[in-house]
Amino acid sequence: MIALSHTVSIPDDELTITAIRAQGAGGQHVNKASTAIHLRFDIRASSLPECYKMRLLAASHHLISPEGIIIIKAQEYRSQEMNREAAVARFVALIRELTAPQKRRKATRPTRASKERRLNAKAQKSTTKALRGKVRRIVE
């Protein structure tokens, strides 16, 4: 059972965890042992509340497929158990990040002093650029 909050949790049977062979350097150990973990979670078929499902399905994230399946591959460690823990930790972090309530923005206005500073800087930049032209010789 994975607890996301005080009221929301995910049963272990909704996660599909498969051990696969890891990629990259490591020699014979990598070639023989299936230490990498492939975690799959179907959002639509889960027991998550509807508000969580809607936020997850609406999110544009590279770990969520267009079919609504979260796919996480963990192969950082040499042991299968540590990779399993890493995959579950990344899964929980992803769900918490995408389902966190967004703060409402408070509309603010720039102060009079900040407007004056901006206009002064703009005038100074304009003067600097105007002086970059060719120097003309005045013949009398």
C-alpha positions as CSV (number, residue, x, y, z in Angstrom):
1,M,0.0,0.0,0.0
2,I,1.5,3.3,-1.1
3,A,0.2,6.3,0.9
4,L,0.0,9.6,-1.1
5,S,-1.7,11.6,1.5
6,H,-3.8,11.0,4.7
7,T,-6.8,10.0,2.7
8,V,-5.4,8.7,-0.6
9,S,-3.5,5.5,-1.1
10,I,-2.7,3.1,-3.9
11,P,-2.9,-0.6,-3.4
12,D,0.2,-2.6,-4.5
13,D,-1.7,-4.7,-7.0
14,E,-2.4,-1.7,-9.2
15,L,1.3,-1.3,-9.9
16,T,2.9,-3.6,-12.4
17,I,6.6,-4.1,-11.5
18,T,8.8,-6.1,-13.9
19,A,12.5,-6.9,-13.5
20,I,14.4,-6.4,-16.8
21,R,18.1,-6.3,-17.8
22,A,19.7,-3.0,-17.3
23,Q,21.5,-1.1,-20.0
24,G,25.0,0.4,-20.1
25,A,28.4,-0.6,-18.7
26,G,28.7,-3.1,-15.9
27,G,30.2,-6.2,-17.5
28,Q,29.0,-9.7,-16.8
29,H,26.7,-8.6,-13.9
30,V,24.6,-6.4,-16.3
31,N,24.4,-9.2,-18.9
32,K,23.3,-11.9,-16.4
33,A,21.1,-10.2,-13.8
34,S,17.8,-8.5,-14.3
35,T,18.3,-5.6,-11.9
36,A,16.5,-2.8,-13.7
37,I,12.8,-2.2,-12.8
38,H,10.0,-1.3,-15.2
39,L,7.0,0.2,-13.3
40,R,3.7,0.6,-15.0
41,F,0.5,2.2,-13.6
42,D,-2.7,2.6,-15.5
43,I,-4.3,5.9,-14.4
44,R,-7.8,5.2,-15.8
45,A,-8.1,1.7,-14.2
46,S,-6.8,2.9,-10.8
47,S,-8.7,3.5,-7.6
48,L,-7.5,7.1,-7.4
49,P,-10.1,9.8,-6.8
50,E,-11.5,11.4,-10.0
51,C,-9.8,14.7,-9.3
52,Y,-6.4,13.0,-9.2
53,K,-7.2,11.1,-12.4
54,M,-8.2,14.2,-14.2
55,R,-5.1,16.2,-13.2
56,L,-2.8,13.3,-14.1
57,L,-4.5,12.7,-17.5
58,A,-4.4,16.4,-18.3
59,A,-0.7,16.8,-17.4
60,S,1.8,16.9,-20.2
61,H,4.6,14.8,-18.8
62,H,7.1,12.5,-20.6
63,L,6.5,9.7,-18.1
64,I,2.7,9.6,-18.9
65,S,1.8,7.9,-22.2
66,P,-1.1,9.1,-24.4
67,E,-3.1,6.1,-23.2
68,G,-2.9,7.3,-19.6
69,I,-0.2,4.9,-18.4
70,I,2.7,6.0,-16.2
71,I,5.9,4.2,-17.2
72,I,9.0,4.5,-15.0
73,K,12.3,2.7,-15.6
74,A,14.8,2.6,-12.7
75,Q,18.3,1.2,-13.3
76,E,20.6,3.5,-11.2
77,Y,21.6,0.8,-8.7
78,R,23.2,-2.6,-9.0
79,S,20.5,-4.3,-6.8
80,Q,17.0,-5.0,-7.9
81,E,15.5,-4.0,-4.5
82,M,17.2,-0.6,-4.5
83,N,15.9,0.0,-8.1
84,R,12.4,-1.0,-7.0
85,E,12.5,1.5,-4.1
86,A,13.8,4.2,-6.5
87,A,11.1,3.5,-9.0
88,V,8.3,3.7,-6.4
89,A,9.8,6.9,-4.9
90,R,9.9,8.5,-8.3
91,F,6.3,7.3,-8.9
92,V,5.1,8.9,-5.6
93,A,7.0,12.1,-6.2
94,L,5.5,12.4,-9.7
95,I,1.9,11.9,-8.5
96,R,2.4,14.4,-5.6
97,E,3.9,16.9,-8.0
98,L,1.2,16.7,-10.6
99,T,-1.7,16.6,-8.1
100,A,-0.5,19.4,-5.8
101,P,-3.1,22.3,-5.8
102,Q,-1.9,25.3,-7.7
103,K,-1.7,28.6,-5.9
104,R,-3.9,31.4,-7.3
105,R,-1.9,34.3,-8.6
106,K,-2.5,37.7,-6.9
107,A,-2.6,40.5,-9.5
108,T,-0.1,43.2,-8.7
109,R,0.9,46.5,-10.3
110,P,4.3,48.0,-10.7
111,T,5.1,50.9,-8.4
112,R,5.6,54.4,-9.6
113,A,9.4,54.3,-8.8
114,S,9.8,51.1,-10.7
115,K,8.1,52.6,-13.8
116,E,10.4,55.6,-13.6
117,R,13.5,53.4,-13.3
118,R,12.4,51.4,-16.3
119,L,11.8,54.6,-18.4
120,N,15.1,56.2,-17.3
121,A,17.0,53.0,-18.2
122,K,15.1,52.9,-21.6
123,A,16.0,56.5,-22.3
124,Q,19.7,55.9,-21.4
125,K,19.9,52.8,-23.6
126,S,18.3,54.8,-26.5
127,T,20.9,57.6,-26.0
128,T,23.7,55.1,-26.0
129,K,22.5,53.5,-29.2
130,A,21.9,56.8,-30.9
131,L,25.6,57.8,-30.3
132,R,26.8,54.6,-32.0
133,G,26.5,56.1,-35.5
134,K,29.3,57.2,-37.8
135,V,31.2,60.4,-36.8
136,R,30.8,63.1,-39.4
137,R,33.4,65.7,-40.1
138,I,32.2,69.2,-40.2
139,V,34.2,71.3,-42.6
140,E,34.1,75.1,-42.2
